[in-house]
Amino acid sequence: MPKTVLILEDESSIADNIRYALEAEGFSTHWFATLKEGRARLEQGGIDLIVLDVGLPDGNGFDFCRELRKTNTVPVIFLTARSGEVDRVVGLEIGADDYMVKPFSPRELAARVKAVF
């Protein structure tokens, strides 16, 4: 059974690239543009990893990751335009398993997802 990746990204063109790259590697994906939708899907279970943008229309990915880590150990890879060292360090310190900066290589993201698994 393929691993399932939850993608929380508000830009559909970026989400399409992520989905294509991950599905080409045999992963199942679910994409949502808001934290509210992502939370609802996560509560249904069966999510093996989250690709998470920091800047979403209804909240901050850092805050979501902090909240998530209180009750859930699902791996998280941040994929964001926030490229500063402080942002990368904060993302990893609050519990992310990896941190990638946009623009990004979809193939590299797929390789990082595999590495986390």
C-alpha positions, -999 to +999 in steps of 0.1 A: +000+000+000+015+034-010+024+059+016+001+089+018+013+125+017-008+154+028+002+186+009-008+219+026+000+246-001-021+275-011-006+279-047-023+254-070+006+254-095+031+245-068+008+219-054+004+204-089+042+201-092+045+184-058+017+160-066+031+150-099+066+144-085+053+124-055+028+104-075+054+095-101+074+079-072+044+059-061+030+080-033-006+088-028-013+125-022-041+147-008-038+185-015-055+213+005-050+250+003-059+258+040-050+245+074-087+240+082-091+215+054-058+199+062-067+194+098-100+178+088-082+154+065-055+146+091-082+137+116-095+110+093-062+092+096-040+074+072-015+103+066+021+092+066+038+126+060+029+163+056+045+187+031+037+221+048+039+257+036+045+283+063+023+310+048-012+297+044-044+319+040-059+308+074-028+304+095+009+299+100+026+266+093+050+271+122+020+274+146+003+244+130+035+223+134+039+233+171+003+223+177+006+191+158+037+180+177+018+180+210-003+150+199+011+136+166+045+123+153+037+123+116+067+135+097+066+171+084+087+187+056+084+224+054+083+238+018+083+275+019+096+308+005+110+317+039+147+312+033+163+329+062+185+309+086+163+318+115+132+304+098+150+272+088+163+267+124+129+275+139+112+251+116+135+222+125+135+231+163+097+230+165+097+195+151+099+194+113+118+165+098+132+186+069+130+221+055+131+231+018+131+266+003+111+277-028+119+277-056+126+240-053+132+209-074+103+185-073+127+156-078+147+167-047+115+170-027+105+134-037+140+122-027+137+140+007+103+124+013+118+090+005+147+097+029+122+106+057+105+073+052 
